[in-house]
Amino acid sequence: MLARKYFTKGLELLNRLEETQLPNIEQAAEIIAQATAEGHTLYAWGGPHSSLPVQDIFYRAGGVTLVNPVFAPGLTLEEGPIRVGSFIERAEGYGREFFSHIGAEAGDVIILVSTSGRNAFPIEMAMSAREAGLKVVGLTSLTYSQSVPSRHSSGKKMYQYCDVVLDSLTVPGDAILEDESLPQKVGPTSGWVGCFLLQALMAEVAERLAAKGVQPPIFFALNLDGQEEYVEALERLRVTHGTKFGGTYSPRRKG
């Protein structure tokens, strides 16, 4: 029964992630929390399927409001024909041009998600962010990325421009189950693992912000009643510190 095997392998993977990735999560969380305490902004990008973990930490009940997703036209699953996205992700120049329109400043932080990290767009996003003075947190699979050549003229991969790497431990090709009746492996892991790692990261960010004396703005579930004063406080923060990307600037941001 492949469903049972997927559960078994998934739980094994979660245990390996806990054993190997907590130090990286702590390091990334400290970078984000310190930048927020200093008034800087948190951005996040992923695409096409890698946009899903970014969407999961944005505008989510129980999530921190500080996440500002930057989705590039042509690199989300909502746009078709879907195969065009694969072509766009490999086109050199688009990543640099797109980053230049975000408005990010030195001292800000950006989370970049790409399972293979080999295509031009995520490489150029990471490259441009580092050049602009941002801290870069990458979510990728080191095993996958190191098993394939770069598709960028620099010869580099995304992880090589990151300050901290969260390793999803995704196997090359993503799928983890084999069966003689199937023509290919089945059962990818990168999507839910990416969501899990980023949610763990943002929980750690919230804890570290509180330790620094910054009340972490956390979304309250709108389908629950109560907490009117807290919801009103979040709305005031949105009005005074809301960004064009739908998140908020740091509560410490001035101007």
C-alpha positions in Angstrom: 0.0 0.0 0.0 1.8 3.1 -1.3 -0.2 5.5 0.9 1.1 3.7 4.1 4.7 3.8 2.7 4.3 7.5 2.0 3.3 8.1 5.7 6.2 6.0 6.9 8.8 7.8 4.7 7.2 11.1 5.4 7.6 10.6 9.2 11.2 9.5 8.7 11.9 12.6 6.7 10.4 14.8 9.4 12.7 13.2 12.0 15.7 13.8 9.8 14.6 17.5 9.3 14.4 17.9 13.1 17.8 16.4 13.5 19.6 18.4 10.9 17.7 21.7 10.3 17.0 23.2 13.7 20.3 25.1 13.9 19.7 26.6 10.4 16.2 27.6 11.4 17.5 29.2 14.5 20.1 31.1 12.6 17.6 32.3 10.0 15.1 33.3 12.6 17.7 35.4 14.4 18.5 37.2 11.2 14.9 38.0 10.5 14.0 38.9 14.1 17.1 41.2 14.4 16.3 42.9 11.1 12.7 43.4 12.1 13.8 44.8 15.5 15.9 47.3 13.5 12.9 48.4 11.4 13.7 46.4 8.2 11.3 44.4 5.9 10.9 40.7 5.2 10.2 39.6 1.7 9.6 36.1 0.3 9.6 34.6 -3.2 9.0 31.1 -4.6 7.9 29.8 -7.9 6.2 28.0 -9.6 5.3 25.1 -7.2 7.8 26.7 -4.8 5.4 29.5 -4.4 3.2 27.3 -2.3 5.3 27.5 0.9 5.5 31.2 0.5 1.7 31.4 0.2 1.3 29.3 3.3 3.1 31.8 5.6 1.3 34.8 4.1 -2.0 36.2 5.5 -2.4 33.0 7.5 -4.3 32.7 10.8 -1.6 32.1 13.4 1.0 33.5 11.0 3.2 36.6 11.4 2.0 39.6 9.4 5.5 40.6 8.5 5.8 38.4 5.4 5.7 40.3 2.1 5.4 37.8 -0.8 6.8 39.0 -4.2 5.3 36.8 -7.0 6.7 37.3 -10.5 4.3 37.3 -13.4 4.5 34.0 -15.3 6.0 32.1 -12.4 2.8 31.1 -10.5 0.6 28.2 -11.1 -2.4 30.4 -11.7 -1.1 31.5 -15.1 -0.9 29.3 -18.2 0.0 27.7 -20.4 1.8 26.1 -17.5 4.9 25.0 -19.4 5.7 28.6 -20.3 6.6 29.1 -16.6 9.4 26.6 -16.9 10.8 28.6 -19.9 10.5 31.9 -18.1 12.2 30.6 -15.0 15.3 29.7 -17.1 15.5 33.0 -18.9 18.4 35.1 -17.8 17.8 38.8 -17.0 14.2 38.4 -15.6 15.3 37.8 -12.1 17.5 40.9 -11.9 14.8 43.1 -13.6 12.1 41.8 -11.3 14.2 42.3 -8.1 14.9 45.9 -9.1 11.2 46.7 -8.9 10.6 45.3 -5.4 11.9 48.3 -3.6 14.0 46.3 -1.1 16.7 48.2 0.8 20.0 47.2 2.5 19.3 45.5 5.8 16.1 43.9 4.6 15.7 40.1 4.4 14.4 37.9 1.6 13.4 34.2 1.8 13.9 32.4 -1.6 12.4 29.0 -2.3 13.6 26.8 -5.1 13.9 23.0 -4.7 16.7 22.6 -7.3 18.0 26.1 -7.2 19.5 25.6 -10.7 17.4 28.0 -12.8 18.2 31.6 -13.7 15.4 33.3 -11.9 16.1 32.2 -8.3 19.8 32.5 -8.9 19.5 36.1 -10.1 17.1 36.9 -7.2 19.6 35.7 -4.7 22.5 37.3 -6.5 20.7 40.7 -6.8 19.6 40.6 -3.2 23.1 40.0 -1.9 24.5 42.8 -4.1 21.8 45.2 -2.7 22.8 44.4 0.9 19.9 42.1 1.9 20.3 38.9 4.0 19.2 35.9 2.0 17.5 32.8 3.5 17.3 30.0 1.0 15.0 27.0 1.1 16.3 24.4 -1.3 17.5 20.8 -1.5 21.3 20.7 -1.3 21.4 17.1 -2.6 19.2 17.9 -5.5 21.0 21.2 -6.3 24.4 19.7 -6.2 23.4 16.8 -8.4 22.5 18.9 -11.4 24.3 21.6 -13.4 23.4 25.3 -13.2 21.3 26.8 -15.9 22.8 30.2 -15.4 25.9 31.6 -17.2 27.5 32.2 -13.8 27.7 28.5 -13.2 26.3 29.1 -9.7 23.3 27.7 -7.9 20.9 29.7 -5.7 22.2 28.3 -2.4 25.7 29.7 -3.1 24.3 33.2 -2.7 22.4 32.5 0.5 23.4 33.6 4.0 21.5 30.7 5.5 20.2 27.5 3.8 17.2 25.5 5.0 17.7 22.1 3.4 14.4 20.3 2.5 16.3 17.1 2.1 14.3 16.5 -1.1 15.7 13.7 -3.3 16.6 14.5 -6.9 13.4 14.3 -8.8 11.3 15.0 -5.7 9.3 11.7 -5.6 10.2 9.1 -2.9 8.1 6.0 -3.8 8.9 3.3 -6.3 6.6 0.5 -7.5 7.2 -2.0 -10.3 3.7 -1.2 -11.7 4.5 2.5 -12.2 6.6 4.0 -14.9 8.2 6.6 -12.6 8.6 7.4 -8.9 5.5 8.9 -7.2 5.0 10.9 -4.1 6.9 14.3 -4.0 7.8 15.9 -0.7 9.2 19.4 -1.5 5.8 21.2 -1.2 4.7 20.1 2.3 8.2 20.0 3.7 8.7 23.6 2.5 5.5 24.7 4.2 6.6 22.9 7.4 10.1 24.4 7.5 8.8 27.9 6.8 6.1 27.6 9.5 8.7 26.4 12.0 10.9 29.3 11.0 8.2 31.9 11.5 7.2 30.5 14.9 10.9 30.9 15.9 10.9 34.4 14.6 7.8 35.3 16.7 9.5 33.9 19.8 12.7 35.8 19.2 10.9 39.0 18.4 9.1 38.8 21.8 12.5 38.2 23.5 13.8 41.4 21.9 10.8 43.4 23.2 9.0 43.6 19.9 5.4 42.3 20.1 5.1 40.0 17.1 2.1 40.9 15.0 0.2 37.6 14.5 -2.9 37.1 12.5 -6.0 36.2 14.5 -8.4 33.7 12.8 -11.3 35.8 11.4 -13.6 32.8 11.6 -13.3 32.9 15.4 -15.1 35.4 17.6 -13.5 37.6 20.2 -10.1 39.3 20.5 -11.7 42.5 19.1 -9.0 44.8 20.7 -6.2 42.7 19.3 -7.8 42.6 15.8 -8.2 46.4 15.9 -4.6 46.8 16.8 -3.6 44.7 13.8 -5.8 46.8 11.6 -4.1 49.9 12.8 -0.7 48.4 12.0 -2.0 47.5 8.5 -3.1 51.1 8.0 0.1 52.7 9.2 2.6 50.0 8.1 0.9 48.1 5.3 3.0 47.4 2.2 1.9 47.1 -1.5 2.6 43.3 -1.2 -0.1 42.7 1.5 2.1 42.2 4.5 3.4 44.8 6.9 6.6 46.6 7.6 8.3 46.1 10.9 6.4 47.9 13.8 9.8 49.6 14.4 10.0 51.0 10.9 9.9 54.8 10.8 8.7 56.9 7.9 
